[in-house]
Amino acid sequence: MNLTELIPILIQGIPFIAVFAGLAVVIIMYRISHKFAGGIVAEGFRYLVVGLLFITLGILLDAFSSYFMMNNELSLVYLISKGLLFVVGMYVIVVGSKKMSDALDTIL
């Protein structure tokens, strides 16, 4: 196999690796948040889990981009959906981190 055949495989395979890594992080953080049961840290982790789940779904949509781009009607829906998943995911992470930070500041 030469390099020109390997590059498309890498380009399409890397997002799937990122999805599996994202799902692993979501599962690990979800389990950790349940060990804390309640409190500031558990609530912050729950926000992070939800945000990371949205970002992971956005990466998954991105991995299927070559299939969606073949159909022009689906390409607009695909682009909007992917963008919304990334924005919502980052928003949830930022808001959750800010709330956790504010709550920890009030304790200290």
DOGUKE-909557 format. One record per residue: residue in one letter; x, y, z of N, C-alpha, C in turn. Coordinates in nm, 2 decimals. Example, Ala and Ser with C-alpha at 12.3 -4.5 7.8 and 13.67 -1.06 7.14 Angstrom:
{aa A; npx 1.32; npy -0.57; npz 0.78; capx 1.23; capy -0.45; capz 0.78; cpx 1.32; cpy -0.33; cpz 0.78}
{aa S; npx 1.28; npy -0.22; npz 0.71; capx 1.37; capy -0.11; capz 0.71; cpx 1.29; cpy 0.00; cpz 0.79}
This chain:
{aa M; npx 0.09; npy -0.12; npz 0.00; capx 0.00; capy 0.00; capz 0.00; cpx 0.09; cpy 0.12; cpz 0.00}
{aa N; npx 0.07; npy 0.21; npz -0.09; capx 0.15; capy 0.33; capz -0.10; cpx 0.08; cpy 0.45; cpz -0.02}
{aa L; npx 0.15; npy 0.56; npz -0.01; capx 0.10; capy 0.67; capz 0.07; cpx -0.03; cpy 0.73; cpz 0.02}
{aa T; npx -0.05; npy 0.74; npz -0.11; capx -0.17; capy 0.80; capz -0.17; cpx -0.29; cpy 0.72; cpz -0.13}
{aa E; npx -0.28; npy 0.59; npz -0.11; capx -0.39; capy 0.51; capz -0.07; cpx -0.41; cpy 0.52; cpz 0.08}
{aa L; npx -0.31; npy 0.54; npz 0.16; capx -0.32; capy 0.55; capz 0.30; cpx -0.38; cpy 0.68; cpz 0.35}
{aa I; npx -0.35; npy 0.79; npz 0.28; capx -0.40; capy 0.92; capz 0.33; cpx -0.55; cpy 0.92; cpz 0.34}
{aa P; npx -0.63; npy 0.88; npz 0.24; capx -0.78; capy 0.89; capz 0.26; cpx -0.83; cpy 0.80; cpz 0.38}
{aa I; npx -0.76; npy 0.69; npz 0.40; capx -0.80; capy 0.60; capz 0.51; cpx -0.77; cpy 0.67; cpz 0.64}
{aa L; npx -0.66; npy 0.74; npz 0.65; capx -0.63; capy 0.81; capz 0.78; cpx -0.73; cpy 0.93; cpz 0.80}
{aa I; npx -0.76; npy 1.00; npz 0.69; capx -0.85; capy 1.11; capz 0.70; cpx -0.98; cpy 1.07; cpz 0.75}
{aa Q; npx -1.03; npy 0.96; npz 0.70; capx -1.16; capy 0.91; capz 0.74; cpx -1.16; cpy 0.84; cpz 0.87}
{aa G; npx -1.05; npy 0.78; npz 0.91; capx -1.04; capy 0.70; capz 1.03; cpx -1.01; cpy 0.78; cpz 1.16}
{aa I; npx -0.94; npy 0.89; npz 1.14; capx -0.91; capy 0.97; capz 1.26; cpx -1.03; cpy 1.03; cpz 1.34}
{aa P; npx -1.14; npy 1.08; npz 1.27; capx -1.26; capy 1.12; capz 1.34; cpx -1.32; cpy 1.01; cpz 1.42}
{aa F; npx -1.32; npy 0.89; npz 1.37; capx -1.38; capy 0.77; capz 1.44; cpx -1.30; cpy 0.74; cpz 1.57}
{aa I; npx -1.17; npy 0.76; npz 1.56; capx -1.09; capy 0.74; capz 1.68; cpx -1.12; cpy 0.85; cpz 1.78}
{aa A; npx -1.14; npy 0.97; npz 1.74; capx -1.18; capy 1.08; capz 1.83; cpx -1.31; cpy 1.05; cpz 1.89}
{aa V; npx -1.41; npy 1.00; npz 1.81; capx -1.54; capy 0.96; capz 1.87; cpx -1.53; cpy 0.86; cpz 1.98}
{aa F; npx -1.45; npy 0.76; npz 1.96; capx -1.43; capy 0.65; capz 2.06; cpx -1.36; cpy 0.71; cpz 2.18}
{aa A; npx -1.27; npy 0.80; npz 2.16; capx -1.20; capy 0.86; capz 2.28; cpx -1.30; cpy 0.95; cpz 2.35}
{aa G; npx -1.38; npy 1.03; npz 2.28; capx -1.48; capy 1.11; capz 2.34; cpx -1.58; cpy 1.03; cpz 2.42}
{aa L; npx -1.63; npy 0.92; npz 2.36; capx -1.72; capy 0.84; capz 2.44; cpx -1.66; cpy 0.78; cpz 2.56}
{aa A; npx -1.53; npy 0.74; npz 2.55; capx -1.46; capy 0.69; capz 2.67; cpx -1.46; cpy 0.79; cpz 2.78}
{aa V; npx -1.43; npy 0.92; npz 2.74; capx -1.42; capy 1.03; capz 2.84; cpx -1.56; cpy 1.05; cpz 2.90}
{aa V; npx -1.66; npy 1.05; npz 2.82; capx -1.80; capy 1.07; capz 2.87; cpx -1.84; cpy 0.96; cpz 2.97}
{aa I; npx -1.81; npy 0.83; npz 2.94; capx -1.84; capy 0.72; capz 3.03; cpx -1.76; cpy 0.74; cpz 3.16}
{aa I; npx -1.63; npy 0.76; npz 3.15; capx -1.55; capy 0.78; capz 3.27; cpx -1.60; cpy 0.89; cpz 3.36}
{aa M; npx -1.62; npy 1.01; npz 3.30; capx -1.67; capy 1.12; capz 3.38; cpx -1.80; cpy 1.10; cpz 3.44}
{aa Y; npx -1.89; npy 1.03; npz 3.37; capx -2.02; capy 1.00; capz 3.42; cpx -2.01; cpy 0.91; cpz 3.54}
{aa R; npx -1.93; npy 0.81; npz 3.53; capx -1.91; capy 0.72; capz 3.65; cpx -1.85; cpy 0.79; cpz 3.77}
{aa I; npx -1.76; npy 0.88; npz 3.74; capx -1.70; capy 0.96; capz 3.85; cpx -1.80; cpy 1.05; cpz 3.91}
{aa S; npx -1.88; npy 1.11; npz 3.83; capx -1.98; capy 1.21; capz 3.89; cpx -2.08; cpy 1.13; cpz 3.97}
{aa H; npx -2.11; npy 1.00; npz 3.95; capx -2.20; capy 0.93; capz 4.03; cpx -2.13; cpy 0.88; cpz 4.16}
{aa K; npx -2.00; npy 0.87; npz 4.16; capx -1.93; capy 0.84; capz 4.29; cpx -1.94; cpy 0.96; cpz 4.39}
{aa F; npx -1.94; npy 1.08; npz 4.33; capx -1.95; capy 1.20; capz 4.42; cpx -2.09; cpy 1.21; cpz 4.47}
{aa A; npx -2.19; npy 1.16; npz 4.40; capx -2.33; capy 1.16; capz 4.43; cpx -2.39; cpy 1.30; cpz 4.43}
{aa G; npx -2.33; npy 1.39; npz 4.49; capx -2.39; capy 1.53; capz 4.49; cpx -2.28; cpy 1.62; cpz 4.52}
{aa G; npx -2.31; npy 1.75; npz 4.52; capx -2.21; capy 1.85; capz 4.55; cpx -2.17; cpy 1.92; cpz 4.43}
{aa I; npx -2.08; npy 2.01; npz 4.45; capx -2.03; capy 2.11; capz 4.35; cpx -1.95; cpy 2.03; cpz 4.24}
{aa V; npx -1.86; npy 1.95; npz 4.28; capx -1.78; capy 1.88; capz 4.18; cpx -1.86; cpy 1.78; cpz 4.09}
{aa A; npx -1.96; npy 1.71; npz 4.15; capx -2.04; capy 1.62; capz 4.08; cpx -2.13; cpy 1.70; cpz 3.98}
{aa E; npx -2.18; npy 1.81; npz 4.02; capx -2.26; capy 1.89; capz 3.93; cpx -2.18; cpy 1.95; cpz 3.81}
{aa G; npx -2.06; npy 1.99; npz 3.84; capx -1.97; capy 2.04; capz 3.74; cpx -1.93; cpy 1.93; cpz 3.64}
{aa F; npx -1.91; npy 1.81; npz 3.69; capx -1.88; capy 1.69; capz 3.60; cpx -2.00; cpy 1.66; cpz 3.51}
{aa R; npx -2.12; npy 1.67; npz 3.57; capx -2.24; capy 1.64; capz 3.48; cpx -2.25; cpy 1.74; cpz 3.37}
{aa Y; npx -2.22; npy 1.87; npz 3.39; capx -2.22; capy 1.96; capz 3.28; cpx -2.11; cpy 1.92; cpz 3.18}
{aa L; npx -1.99; npy 1.89; npz 3.22; capx -1.89; capy 1.85; capz 3.13; cpx -1.93; cpy 1.73; cpz 3.05}
{aa V; npx -1.99; npy 1.63; npz 3.12; capx -2.03; capy 1.51; capz 3.04; cpx -2.13; cpy 1.54; cpz 2.93}
{aa V; npx -2.23; npy 1.63; npz 2.96; capx -2.33; capy 1.66; capz 2.86; cpx -2.26; cpy 1.74; cpz 2.75}
{aa G; npx -2.17; npy 1.83; npz 2.78; capx -2.10; capy 1.91; capz 2.68; cpx -2.02; cpy 1.82; cpz 2.59}
{aa L; npx -1.94; npy 1.73; npz 2.65; capx -1.86; capy 1.64; capz 2.57; cpx -1.94; cpy 1.55; cpz 2.49}
{aa L; npx -2.05; npy 1.51; npz 2.54; capx -2.14; capy 1.42; capz 2.45; cpx -2.18; cpy 1.49; cpz 2.33}
{aa F; npx -2.22; npy 1.62; npz 2.34; capx -2.26; capy 1.70; capz 2.22; cpx -2.14; cpy 1.71; cpz 2.12}
{aa I; npx -2.02; npy 1.74; npz 2.18; capx -1.91; capy 1.75; capz 2.09; cpx -1.87; cpy 1.62; cpz 2.02}
{aa T; npx -1.88; npy 1.51; npz 2.10; capx -1.86; capy 1.38; capz 2.04; cpx -1.96; cpy 1.35; cpz 1.93}
{aa L; npx -2.08; npy 1.38; npz 1.95; capx -2.18; capy 1.37; capz 1.84; cpx -2.15; cpy 1.45; cpz 1.72}
{aa G; npx -2.10; npy 1.57; npz 1.74; capx -2.06; capy 1.66; capz 1.63; cpx -1.94; cpy 1.60; cpz 1.55}
{aa I; npx -1.85; npy 1.54; npz 1.63; capx -1.73; capy 1.47; capz 1.56; cpx -1.78; cpy 1.35; cpz 1.48}
{aa L; npx -1.88; npy 1.28; npz 1.54; capx -1.94; capy 1.17; capz 1.46; cpx -2.00; cpy 1.21; cpz 1.33}
{aa L; npx -2.08; npy 1.32; npz 1.34; capx -2.13; capy 1.38; capz 1.22; cpx -2.03; cpy 1.42; cpz 1.12}
{aa D; npx -1.92; npy 1.47; npz 1.17; capx -1.81; capy 1.51; capz 1.08; cpx -1.74; cpy 1.39; cpz 1.02}
{aa A; npx -1.74; npy 1.28; npz 1.09; capx -1.68; capy 1.16; capz 1.03; cpx -1.76; cpy 1.11; cpz 0.91}
{aa F; npx -1.89; npy 1.13; npz 0.92; capx -1.98; capy 1.09; capz 0.81; cpx -1.99; cpy 1.19; cpz 0.70}
{aa S; npx -1.91; npy 1.30; npz 0.70; capx -1.93; capy 1.41; capz 0.61; cpx -1.92; cpy 1.37; cpz 0.47}
{aa S; npx -1.83; npy 1.28; npz 0.43; capx -1.82; capy 1.25; capz 0.29; cpx -1.95; cpy 1.18; cpz 0.23}
{aa Y; npx -2.02; npy 1.11; npz 0.32; capx -2.15; capy 1.05; capz 0.28; cpx -2.26; cpy 1.16; cpz 0.26}
{aa F; npx -2.26; npy 1.25; npz 0.36; capx -2.36; capy 1.36; capz 0.35; cpx -2.34; cpy 1.46; cpz 0.24}
{aa M; npx -2.22; npy 1.48; npz 0.21; capx -2.19; capy 1.58; capz 0.10; cpx -2.23; cpy 1.54; cpz -0.04}
{aa M; npx -2.25; npy 1.41; npz -0.06; capx -2.29; capy 1.36; capz -0.19; cpx -2.43; cpy 1.41; cpz -0.22}
{aa N; npx -2.52; npy 1.43; npz -0.12; capx -2.65; capy 1.47; capz -0.14; cpx -2.66; cpy 1.62; cpz -0.10}
{aa N; npx -2.69; npy 1.71; npz -0.20; capx -2.69; capy 1.85; capz -0.17; cpx -2.80; cpy 1.89; cpz -0.07}
{aa E; npx -2.91; npy 1.82; npz -0.07; capx -3.02; capy 1.85; capz 0.02; cpx -2.98; cpy 1.82; cpz 0.16}
{aa L; npx -2.90; npy 1.72; npz 0.18; capx -2.86; capy 1.68; capz 0.32; cpx -2.74; cpy 1.76; cpz 0.36}
{aa S; npx -2.66; npy 1.82; npz 0.27; capx -2.54; capy 1.89; capz 0.31; cpx -2.57; cpy 2.01; cpz 0.40}
{aa L; npx -2.68; npy 2.09; npz 0.37; capx -2.71; capy 2.20; capz 0.45; cpx -2.76; cpy 2.16; cpz 0.59}
{aa V; npx -2.84; npy 2.06; npz 0.60; capx -2.88; capy 2.00; capz 0.73; cpx -2.76; cpy 1.95; cpz 0.80}
{aa Y; npx -2.67; npy 1.88; npz 0.74; capx -2.55; capy 1.83; capz 0.80; cpx -2.47; cpy 1.94; cpz 0.86}
{aa L; npx -2.44; npy 2.05; npz 0.78; capx -2.36; capy 2.16; capz 0.83; cpx -2.42; cpy 2.23; cpz 0.95}
{aa I; npx -2.55; npy 2.25; npz 0.94; capx -2.62; capy 2.32; capz 1.05; cpx -2.62; cpy 2.23; cpz 1.18}
{aa S; npx -2.64; npy 2.10; npz 1.16; capx -2.64; capy 2.01; capz 1.27; cpx -2.51; cpy 2.00; cpz 1.34}
{aa K; npx -2.41; npy 1.99; npz 1.26; capx -2.27; capy 1.97; capz 1.31; cpx -2.23; cpy 2.10; cpz 1.39}
{aa G; npx -2.26; npy 2.22; npz 1.33; capx -2.23; capy 2.34; capz 1.40; cpx -2.30; cpy 2.36; cpz 1.53}
{aa L; npx -2.43; npy 2.32; npz 1.53; capx -2.51; capy 2.33; capz 1.65; cpx -2.46; cpy 2.24; cpz 1.76}
{aa L; npx -2.42; npy 2.12; npz 1.72; capx -2.37; capy 2.03; capz 1.82; cpx -2.24; cpy 2.08; cpz 1.88}
{aa F; npx -2.15; npy 2.13; npz 1.80; capx -2.03; capy 2.19; capz 1.86; cpx -2.05; cpy 2.31; cpz 1.95}
{aa V; npx -2.14; npy 2.40; npz 1.90; capx -2.17; capy 2.52; capz 1.98; cpx -2.24; cpy 2.49; cpz 2.11}
{aa V; npx -2.34; npy 2.40; npz 2.10; capx -2.41; capy 2.36; capz 2.23; cpx -2.32; cpy 2.29; cpz 2.32}
{aa G; npx -2.23; npy 2.20; npz 2.27; capx -2.14; capy 2.13; capz 2.36; cpx -2.04; cpy 2.22; cpz 2.43}
{aa M; npx -1.99; npy 2.31; npz 2.35; capx -1.89; capy 2.41; capz 2.41; cpx -1.96; cpy 2.50; cpz 2.51}
{aa Y; npx -2.08; npy 2.54; npz 2.48; capx -2.16; capy 2.63; capz 2.57; cpx -2.19; cpy 2.56; cpz 2.70}
{aa V; npx -2.23; npy 2.44; npz 2.70; capx -2.26; capy 2.36; capz 2.82; cpx -2.13; cpy 2.35; cpz 2.90}
{aa I; npx -2.02; npy 2.32; npz 2.84; capx -1.89; capy 2.30; capz 2.91; cpx -1.85; cpy 2.44; cpz 2.98}
{aa V; npx -1.87; npy 2.54; npz 2.90; capx -1.83; capy 2.68; capz 2.96; cpx -1.92; cpy 2.71; cpz 3.07}
{aa V; npx -2.05; npy 2.70; npz 3.06; capx -2.14; capy 2.74; capz 3.16; cpx -2.12; cpy 2.65; cpz 3.28}
{aa G; npx -2.11; npy 2.52; npz 3.26; capx -2.09; capy 2.43; capz 3.37; cpx -1.96; cpy 2.46; cpz 3.45}
{aa S; npx -1.85; npy 2.49; npz 3.38; capx -1.72; capy 2.52; capz 3.44; cpx -1.74; cpy 2.65; cpz 3.52}
{aa K; npx -1.81; npy 2.75; npz 3.46; capx -1.82; capy 2.87; capz 3.53; cpx -1.90; cpy 2.86; cpz 3.66}
{aa K; npx -2.01; npy 2.78; npz 3.65; capx -2.09; capy 2.75; capz 3.77; cpx -2.01; cpy 2.68; cpz 3.88}
{aa M; npx -1.94; npy 2.58; npz 3.84; capx -1.86; capy 2.51; capz 3.93; cpx -1.75; cpy 2.60; cpz 4.00}
{aa S; npx -1.69; npy 2.68; npz 3.91; capx -1.59; capy 2.77; capz 3.96; cpx -1.65; cpy 2.87; cpz 4.06}
{aa D; npx -1.76; npy 2.93; npz 4.03; capx -1.83; capy 3.02; capz 4.12; cpx -1.87; cpy 2.96; cpz 4.25}
{aa A; npx -1.92; npy 2.83; npz 4.24; capx -1.96; capy 2.76; capz 4.36; cpx -1.84; cpy 2.73; cpz 4.45}
{aa L; npx -1.73; npy 2.70; npz 4.39; capx -1.60; capy 2.67; capz 4.47; cpx -1.55; cpy 2.80; cpz 4.53}
{aa D; npx -1.56; npy 2.91; npz 4.46; capx -1.51; capy 3.04; capz 4.51; cpx -1.59; cpy 3.08; cpz 4.64}
{aa T; npx -1.72; npy 3.05; npz 4.64; capx -1.80; capy 3.08; capz 4.76; cpx -1.76; cpy 3.00; cpz 4.88}
{aa I; npx -1.71; npy 2.88; npz 4.85; capx -1.67; capy 2.79; capz 4.96; cpx -1.54; cpy 2.84; cpz 5.02}
{aa L; npx -1.45; npy 2.88; npz 4.94; capx -1.32; capy 2.93; capz 4.98; cpx -1.33; cpy 3.07; cpz 5.03}
